[in-house]
Amino acid sequence: MRLRRAPAGIVAAGVLMAALPFLKLPSFYESFLYLALFWIVLATSWNILSGYAGYFSFGHGAFFGAGVYTTATLAGKFGWPFLWTLPAAAIVAAAIGVAVGAVVFRVRGIRGEVFALLSLAVTFVLATIIGNTSIDGGPGVYLNAVPVPAIGPTPTSSLYLLMLAAAVVTLLVSWAIRHSRFGAGLFAIHDDEDAAEVMGVPTYRWKLAALAVSCALAGWVGGIHALFISYVTTAETFNLTVPLTVVLMSILGGTRHWAGPAIGAVAITGLLFAFTGGQYAVLGKGVIGLILVVGVLFMPQGFMGRFRRTSKQNSLAPGGGGGGGEGEARPDPHPNPLPQAGEGAGEALLRVIGLSKSFRGLKALSNVSLEVRQGEILGLLGPNGSGKSTFINVVSGHFLPDAGEVWLGGRDLAGLPAHDIARAGIARTYQIPRPFPQLSVLDNVAIAAMYAGRGISTLDGGRHAAHEWLEFTHLADKAHQLPGDLNLHQRKFLELARALAARPQLVLLDEVLCGLTPTEIQSAVTQIRRIRDQGTTIVFVEHVMDAVMALTDRVVVFDQGTVLAEGAPREVMQRPEVMTAYLGVAHA
Ligand SMILES: Nc1ncnc2c1ncn2[C@@H]1O[C@H](COP(=O)(O)OP(=O)(O)OP(=O)(O)O)[C@@H](O)[C@H]1O
């Protein structure tokens, strides 16, 4: 029940606040509340991309401004009824956002501060275009003649009610995303975009969708605000106030919680009202600055982050932290089994033909061809730098191959995005574990279950499946901890649980034993046997020879990016060319 209380609370607060104009409050209160709601919408909409997915944008002013000028143009110049301009404002802002995102999000290098600066540039480009064309023409656009729809008793109250509706919708949207499979994907992107893609999250589409929603909400509120100020100019619209203010509000409130930006918006709007009026305006601004600095220093995760940490709730949703929130079903002791060992055993599951990959002229893989048979454990061996990890990275879609084919069953996966390869049935672990650091252990596994595993479309369903894999990997008691609380051995098992939750046909294990103690190695070896016994085919990259000999059915040895030898483990390891490759001296 706890989860559903939030949307009910948002709607109830909206209904109560909708009654205020009819109580004949002084218009001062209406204007203050209008502004607080205005900033709630802008900060919350910004947070959907920038807080949830971690793509820090300074371009929110551009999308807000697109909405302002869409309404100003359609209502002020073409005489459209004001309310009709609002959907148009949302669509224009979303279209501009999607057009920018479609280009920017394709480039891997455009993340972090590069994205922030680029998004800021969009604001200036848009301002220049609007200011130098007939959209604005220079002096600005007057909207005094545009009639305000008579929703409330006065024009101000009508605009207040419209902004209230926008705030209610925006908060509901933000809440719904936060507690959905989509939102979980955005959080995974936030923590490690490449790993998210490998877990099956369609990162490009998700970022575009988040940007579109964020822009549409900002555009809509821009349309309402155009009529509120009734005279719009590019200088007032496209300045740094909007992006800087929403960033501050969201950080102060907490970007990982749907309500964080709204709390920050109310706090900062209130402080501005309280401190910056009258003769103490300058002092007031100083005090606000100080409060912000102290807030960010002592609550780097924002007010909501602090609040939730004290409540010991680190999971994606409030119910996820305490071991059984609403809708979080108990683990099913008999989940859908993996394909059983023996089913189709011996047939080629993966066929790699002529695979090549170079890094600036260095041939990491050169014309590699090999087969992995259904149900086997294939050891992939070779000295350091021989191309084993590159093989895993190319087969799993982390890197695009330069040439070659990767057939899984009847489908060539070479060159597909990593999330499609994950969904096709190939999972991998990382040599150095790459968990999503700010998601609970449970949600780390739920991401893979929801996205790469088929047939799970909800966060609750993902958690349900994740519980089972945590049991299997002996991490059930760690479900609600953060990955940072685990030791190396447990983090490696978390990698295994994530890979298995994808319900793959083939799992690529990249040095899972590296760095473990002998006892831990023994437990990991037992675990890998159990995985194979459940029917999963395994490619096992490893330097620990005892484990290789104990586990593998066949080995393939790489040397300098090519296949040097393949066959039964003991026989292959005694071949002179293999000993030479390993030891660097001639043994023939
Ligand atoms: N992203 C990259 N950029 C440039 N060079 C790379 C990259 N990844 C791998 N290489 C190079 O490709 C070659 C093969 O590296 P790879 O990591 O695949 O070897 P490996 O067999 O897995 O080694 P190890 O056993 O040490 O993990 C090495 O020379 C390495 O430096």
The ligand as an SDF file (V2000), in Angstrom:
LIG
                    3D

 31 33  0  0  0  0  0  0  0  0999 V2000
   39.7430   -0.5140  -25.4330 N   0  0  0  0  0  0  0  0  0  0  0  0
   40.9760   -0.7860  -25.8940 C   0  0  0  0  0  0  0  0  0  0  0  0
   41.6930    0.1890  -26.4720 N   0  0  0  0  0  0  0  0  0  0  0  0
   42.9430   -0.0730  -26.9650 C   0  0  0  0  0  0  0  0  0  0  0  0
   43.5420   -1.2770  -26.8870 N   0  0  0  0  0  0  0  0  0  0  0  0
   42.8530   -2.2860  -26.3050 C   0  0  0  0  0  0  0  0  0  0  0  0
   41.5400   -2.0910  -25.7770 C   0  0  0  0  0  0  0  0  0  0  0  0
   41.1270   -3.2780  -25.2640 N   0  0  0  0  0  0  0  0  0  0  0  0
   42.1300   -4.1600  -25.4540 C   0  0  0  0  0  0  0  0  0  0  0  0
   43.1640   -3.5650  -26.0760 N   0  0  0  0  0  0  0  0  0  0  0  0
   44.4080   -4.2080  -26.4820 C   0  0  0  0  0  0  0  0  0  0  0  0
   44.0730   -5.3860  -27.1890 O   0  0  0  0  0  0  0  0  0  0  0  0
   44.9620   -6.4380  -26.8410 C   0  0  0  0  0  0  0  0  0  0  0  0
   44.1670   -7.6100  -26.3020 C   0  0  0  0  0  0  0  0  0  0  0  0
   43.6610   -7.2240  -25.0300 O   0  0  0  0  0  0  0  0  0  0  0  0
   42.6760   -8.1450  -24.1890 P   0  0  0  0  0  0  0  0  0  0  0  0
   42.2670   -7.3580  -22.9900 O   0  0  0  0  0  0  0  0  0  0  0  0
   41.6170   -8.6540  -25.0650 O   0  0  0  0  0  0  0  0  0  0  0  0
   43.6540   -9.3180  -23.7610 O   0  0  0  0  0  0  0  0  0  0  0  0
   43.4000  -10.4820  -22.7140 P   0  0  0  0  0  0  0  0  0  0  0  0
   43.8080  -11.7400  -23.3760 O   0  0  0  0  0  0  0  0  0  0  0  0
   42.0220  -10.4330  -22.1930 O   0  0  0  0  0  0  0  0  0  0  0  0
   44.4240  -10.1030  -21.5930 O   0  0  0  0  0  0  0  0  0  0  0  0
   44.3240  -10.3630  -19.9980 P   0  0  0  0  0  0  0  0  0  0  0  0
   44.4720  -11.8310  -19.7890 O   0  0  0  0  0  0  0  0  0  0  0  0
   45.4660   -9.5910  -19.4340 O   0  0  0  0  0  0  0  0  0  0  0  0
   42.9870   -9.8480  -19.5530 O   0  0  0  0  0  0  0  0  0  0  0  0
   45.9510   -5.8760  -25.8310 C   0  0  0  0  0  0  0  0  0  0  0  0
   47.1210   -5.4910  -26.5160 O   0  0  0  0  0  0  0  0  0  0  0  0
   45.2410   -4.6770  -25.2790 C   0  0  0  0  0  0  0  0  0  0  0  0
   46.1450   -3.6750  -24.8740 O   0  0  0  0  0  0  0  0  0  0  0  0
  1  2  1  0
  2  3  1  0
  2  7  2  0
  3  4  2  0
  4  5  1  0
  5  6  2  0
  6  7  1  0
  6 10  1  0
  7  8  1  0
  8  9  2  0
  9 10  1  0
 10 11  1  0
 11 12  1  0
 11 30  1  0
 12 13  1  0
 13 14  1  0
 13 28  1  0
 14 15  1  0
 15 16  1  0
 16 17  2  0
 16 18  1  0
 16 19  1  0
 19 20  1  0
 20 21  2  0
 20 22  1  0
 20 23  1  0
 23 24  1  0
 24 25  2  0
 24 26  1  0
 24 27  1  0
 28 29  1  0
 28 30  1  0
 30 31  1  0
M  END
$$$$
